[in-house]
């Protein structure tokens, strides 16, 4: 089979005007960015919701991924084949993972978003605009300190790093202001990856430019010496940041390999931020389509939980159905009997028939089905098929998932067959969307911060209890006292385990969930505790993907996966 890039480069793209028409977007709202991409004017956001809303999540992923984006795109293509106006809405990838070990995030095989190179590299420049806005505020903070610190900011309280969209571990902790007095006051700072910026989370949750302006203004960068918070509004930075983000606020329109519409907008990480694409793109699509298929980052314990507790509270739109993606090899990995390392050859045992290993790993599947079902909507399990899967293994998955409460379990071959490989999945999703029942939250916003944290830890992650560091307890008490106690929780934890520890596969229980630090994202509108050893600036592997990316003799991109 050809590589993803070769498949994408061989595709026939339609003019972006035809894609907009298929999405129901009128020509006056279309702002072409070349022939095959466009921005959608925010004035296009009007009208009542007409679409069914489907969110795609997954089991706890392995380093290889489980095909969640591929399934999202393939499902959108399949719904289109079944005669519906279906729109896909996903996130834009960060170039950190693209040049690192994961590669791109345009889907795979015959369920991709194209043009693939632009999708994975820069797109329309939104992430760069986010970085510029974030770093403008960082510069204004240090400039304020240099010119006398009229706001009496405590330099040791400042929680606003610089950002860049490349993984670079040596920038996690640095010292700025070295040199003469004219170079500014020396202090220790650091860099996060741009998609971990609160500005990214703010942009993806904003309902319009005025909401964006307000959210940017209330972002807290640190405290005064009397303990009161200092905001971007206090530093008079929010207006200029809004202007920098005006174009980035507009959703991006692309197309799938089967020329169905796809919105690609914003890209917050789910293990650090809320991990969902923008409210703006959803609002455009929901007022025009029959089905909107979106995805949430990583597993149901992270991105989907945050979709429910954070994004739906902002958008006011709850899902009609949930699709949970699983693979046989991923479930075998969750047995704890195999080790998967991205970039290394697969353990041959993963490809051999072994129903017992699948059954052992199904503890993760059943836990994640239960997690998704807790929110009140039907869960369709999509078994992402590989040629090396065996009938007896598939039978185990279907039996365990149905026993855990899944609405249906459907085999999917959208990687190899495009939309045609997802027709059964699309039919099951259509049925799921008509099921009775009401969406529900797992905690009220009025609950204390510790109560909300402990609900997630014990209900979603399987922990027995939560342990807070002295610093975390102090921070929680401070946020409660400052009036931030009614914000939802956005847990920062590993994506590779239901727990805080990436080595704990399957569905660990009977452990203590540790919170070492708690941060405030007042603009995005949530509190984010850090569990375990989370990093907000990744590093590159021994042989990063950037080593393989180049151009050939004809000037075509090669090596992008």
N, C-alpha and C positions, 0 to 999 in steps of 0.2 A: 504494500500500500504506500502511496506517496506520502511525503511529510505534510504536516499541517500547512507549512508555508507554501509548498508546491501546490497543494489543493487550492489555497487562497489565491495564489498568483494566477492560476488557470481559470478562475471564476469569471463569469460575465457579469459585470456590474451594471445596474440600471442607473440612469440619471437620478440625482437626489430628488428632483421634483416629482418623479413618479413614485418614489418611496414615500414622500410626504403625503401624496394623494392617497396612497394605500393606508397610511396611518390616519387619514381624515384631517390632516393639517392643511389649512388653506394657504394658498400661495403667498398672500400678503404677510404671513408670519414666518416665511422661510428666508433665512439669510445664508446663502450657499457659501461653503468654505471649500473651494475647488468644485469639481464635478460630482463627487461622490460622498460628500459630508456637508452638514449644514448645522447652523445654530437655529434654534426656534425662539422667536421673540416671546418675551414673557407675557405679552398681551394675548397670546394664544390660550392662556389659562382662563377659561371661562366655561360655563355650562355645567350641568349636573352630571354626576357619575352615571355612566351607562355600562361599564365593564364589570365582569367578574374579575376578582383580584386573587392571583395565585402566587404564593411565595415558595421558593425552592430552598431547601436546606439539606443537611446531610448527617450521616454518622460522623463520629469524631474522625477527622481525616488522618491519613498517613502522610509522610513526606511526599508521596507520589500524587496525592489528591484523589478524589473519588469521582470526578467528572461532573461536578455540580453545575459549572457554567455551561459545559457541553449539553447537559440535560436541559437546562433552562432554555438555551437557544433551540435545541431540537424539539422541545415541547412547543415553543412558539411556532416553529415551522410546521409541526404536525397539526396544530390547531388551525393554521392557515389552510393546510391541505384539506381539512374537514369542513372548510367553507366559512370559517369565522374570520373576522378582522382581529387579528392577534398582534400584539405589540410586546416586544421584549424590552425590559428596562434593567440594565446592569451597571456595575461600576467601571470606571476607567482604571486600568492597572497602574501601579507605581513602577517607575523604571528601576527602583532598587531590586525587587525580585526578578524583573525582566532581564537585567544584566547580572543577576546573582545565580541562583540555582533553580528557581521555579520556572523561569521562562515567562512567556506572555500569558495573557488571560482572555484570549478572544474565543475560547471554546476549543474544539478539536475535531479532526476528521472532517466529516461532512455536516457538522453543526458548528459553524463559526460565524463571527461577525467580521465583515470586510469593509474597507481595505485593512488587511491584517497588520501591515507595517505601521500605518498611521495610528491604528487603534492602540498598539503597544508602545509607540514612540511619539510622545508629545501630544498627539491628537490635535486639538485646537488651542493648546497652550494653557488650559485651565489650571493644571497643577503648578505651572510656573507662576501664574498670577497669584495663586494661593501662597506660594513661597515668598513672592515679592511683598504681599500684604503683611504676612507674618513677620518677615524680617524688617519691614518698615517700622512696625511697632517695637521690635527689639532695638533697633537703632534709636528710636525716640526715647526709650527707657534709659539707655546709656547716655544719650545726649542730655536728658533731664538731670541725671546725676552729675554730669560734668559741669553743668551750668548752675550748680548751687543746690539742687534737690529741694525746690520750694514745697513739694508735696510731702517732705520728710519721709521718703520711702526708705524702709529698712532694706539695705542691699542684700542681706542674708535671707530675706523672705522672698526674693524675686523668683518666680517659677515660669519664666518665659524664655526658652532657649532660642537659638537660631534653628533654621531648618534647611534641608536640601533633599532633592529627590534621588539621591544615590546612596546606597548602603556604604557607610564609611565608619568603621568602629573607632578609629583613632580620634574622631571628633566628639565622642560621647562626653568627654570631660576635657576642657581646655581653659586657658587663661587669656583674657582679653585686656587691652589697655596697657600693655607693656610698652616701654619707651619713656618719653618725657611726659610731663604733666599735660601737655597739649594733646596727647593721645588718649586722654580719658582715664577715669579711675580704674585701676586694675581690679579684676574680680574673676572668680572661677565661674565659667558658664559651660555650655555644651550645645550639641546639635541633636535634634530629632530628625527622623525622616519626614518629609513634607506631609505625607498622608496621615501621620500621627498628630499633626497640628490641630489645635482646636478650631482654627480657621476653616479647615477642611470639614470638620464636623458641623460647624455653623452653616457653611454654604449648603451642605447637603440637606440640612433641616429647615432652611429658611423658606417661607411661603411666598415672599416677594421681596423687592429691593428695600422696602421700608422695614420689614421684619429683619432682613439682613443687617441693615444699619443699626437697629436697636440691639440685636444680639452681639454684634461686634463691640458696641459701646459698653456692654455690661461684662465683657470678659475681664477677669481678675488676673492681674500680673504679679501681685504681691501685696504686702501690707505696709501701712505707715508704722512709724515707731510706736504709735498708741494702739496698734493692733487692728485698726480698721482697714478694710480692703481698698486697694487702688485699682482702678479700672482703666481700660483703653480710652473711655470717655474722659476721665480725669486728665489723661495725657494729651487730649485733643487729637487722637490718632484715628478714631473710628471713621470720620468723614472721608479722609484720604484713602483709608483701606477699602471703604465701600466703592469709591470711584475706581480703584484698581480691580475690583471684583465684578464690576457692572457686566462685562461681557461674559465672564466665567459663570455668572448666575444663569445664563441661558442654556437650556439642555442641548446636547449634541445628538443629531440624528444620523445614523448609519444604516446598514442593511445586513441581513444574513446571507449565507451562500445561496439561499432560495429566494432572495430578493424580498423578504418580508421586513417590516420596519423594526429597528432596534434603537432605543435611546441609550446612550452611554454618558453618564453624568456623575461626577464626584467619585471619590474612591477611598473613604476612610477604612482603615484596617479594623477587623472585628475583634482581634485579640487585644487591641489597645483602645480603639474608639468604638462607634456603634456598628460599623461594618455594613452599611446599606447605601444604595444609590439614592438619588435626590428625591425629595418631596416634589420639587418642581416638575421633573420629568414624569413622575407618576400622575400628577394633576392634569398635565396635558393629555396623557394617554387614556386616563380613566374616563375622560369626558367624550372620547371619540371611538374607542375600541369596543369589541365584544369581550375580549380577554386581555388582561395585562399580566404578564409573567415576569416576576422579578426574583432576585435571589438575595439571600443574606449570607454574610461571610462565615466560612468554616462550618462547624457543626451546630446542631439545634441548641446546644447549651450556651453558645456564644452569640453568633449573628442573629439567629432567629429569636432568641430570648430578647435581645436588644431591639430587634424589629418590633416586637410586640410591646415591650415596656417603654420604649423611647419613641420610635418613629411613628407608631400609630397614634400616640398621644398628641403628637405635633400635627400630623396630617388629618386626623379625624377619620381615617379610612382603615378598616380592619379586613383581614383576608377572608375569602370564601373557602379556600382549601389550602392545604400544605402538601408539598411533595418532598419526600425525604429520600435522598440518593444514597445507595449502598453498593458496594462491590464485594464479590467473593474474596478477592485478595485482601481487601481492607479488613473484612471480618476475620480472615485467617490471621492477619497481623494482630488483631485485638485478642487473639487467644494467648498472646505472650510467648508463642513458640517460634516466632520468626523475627528477624530484624530487617527492617527496610531502611535503606539509606539512599536518599535521592542522589542520582548520578552514578550509583553502583549497580551492577547486575542483580536481578531479582534472585532470591533464594529459589532454587529449582523446586523445592517442596511446595511453594505457593502455587505452582502450576499443576500439581498432581492432585488427583481426587482424594479428598480427605474430609468427609462429612463431620467427623468428630471435631476437627479443628474449627470448622465453620460454626458448629454448634457452640463451642466454647467462646468464640468471638462474638456470637450473637447477643451476648450480654450487653454489649455496647449498642447494638441495634435496638434491642427492646427498651433500654434506658432512654435512647433518643426518641423512639416512637412515643414513649410515655411523656417525655418532656414536651414534645410538640403538641401532643393531644391535650395536655393540661390547659391550653389556652382556648379549648372549646370548639375547634374546627377539625374536620375530618383530615386524616393523614393518609396519603397515598405513598406507598413505598415504591420507588423506581429502582429496580435492580439493573444497574448499568452493566450490560453483558460484555464479556470478553470471550474470544474463541476458546480459551483454555478452561472455561467454567464447565462443571460437570453436573449432570441432571440430578444426582443425589444431593449435591451441595445446594443447588437451587431449591430443591424440595424442602430442605431444612430451613432456609431463609424464609420461604413463604409460610411455613407452619409457625415459626417463632414470631414473625412479624404480625400475623393475624391474631395469634394468641395474646400479643402485647397490646392489641387494640387498633391495629391499622384498618383503615376502611377498605383498602385493596393493596395487593402486591402485584406489580406488573413488570415484566422483563422489557428492557429498552435497548435498542441497538442504534441510537441516533448518531453515534460516532461513525459507524460504518455505513449507515443507510440514510442519514439525514432525517428529514421529517417523516419519511415512510417508516423508519424504525421506531417512531414514537406514537404511531396512531392508536395503539392499544392504551398507552399511557394517557394520551389526550382524551380518549373516550372515558377512562376512569376518572380523570380530573373533571370532565364535564358533569359526570354523575355526582362526584363529591361536592361540587359547587352548589348543588341543589338541596343538599342535606339540611335538615332543620338543626337548630342549636344556636347558641349565642357565644360570641367571643368573650373571653374573660381575662382579667389580669390576676397575677399571683399575689400581688400586694397593693394596698392603697397608698397613694402618695403621702397621705397623712401619717403613716407609720413612721417610727423613728428610723434614722439611717442604719443603726445596728440591726434593727428588726428586718429591714429590707435586705441587708447583706446576708443575714442569717437565713432568711427564706430562700435566697438563691443557693447558698452553700449547702443547705440540708435537703432542699427539695429538688434542685436541678443537678447539683454536682455530686450528691450522695455522701457528703461529709456528715460526721456526727456533731461537730461543733466548729466554732470559729475562734481563732486566737489572734488578738490584736497586739501589735507592738505598742510600747508606751507612746511612741510618736504618733501612731495611727489613732490611738484613743484621744490624744490631745487634739489632733486635727479634726476628728469627727465632732468633738465637743465644740470646737471653734466654729465649724460650719453651721452647726445647729444654732449657736448663739447669734450668728450673723444673719440668720433667717433663710438659710439654704437647706433646711432639714426636709422640705417637702419635694426635693428633686428626686428623680429616679436614679437608680444605680447603673453604672456602666463598668462592669468588672473587667480589669485588665489581667488576663491570665493566659497560660499556654493554650494553644489551639489543639495540641496533640493528645490531650487527656481531658476527661471530664473533670479531673481534679486540677490542682495547681502544679502538679509534677508530671512532666512529659513522659517519664518512665512508667507511669501507672496506666497501663492500657486496659481495655475492656470497660468494666463499670466498677471502679474501686469504691469501697465503702469502709466505714469504721475508721476514718482518719480525721485529723484536725486540719481545717482549712486556714492557712496563715495570711493575715493582712499586714504587710510591712509598712505601707504608706497609703495615704488617701489624698487625692488631689481634687480640686474644684474646677469644673468647666462651666462657669456661670453663663457664658454666652450660648454654648451648645445646650445648656440646661440639664446637666447631670453631674453627679458625683462619681469619680472613678477611683476605686480602691485598686492597689497593685498587689497581686497575690504571687507569692513565690519570687522568682528571679526574672521578672519581665523586663525587657529592654525596649526602649522607644527609638533606638537607632540600630538597625541590623548591621551585621558585618558580611563581607563577601566570603565564599568558600575557597578552598584551595585552588580550584579551577573554575572561576566564575563563567557564566554564560557569555559574558562579554568577549571572552577569548575566541569564541566560535562565530561571532557575528561579523560579517564583512560584506563586501560587494563583489560580484563576479565580473567576468570580462565584458559583459553587456551592461554593467552598472546596476544589476538587480541585487536586492538584499538577499543574503544567504545566512543560514545558521540561526535564524530567529525561530524559536519554538514556542 
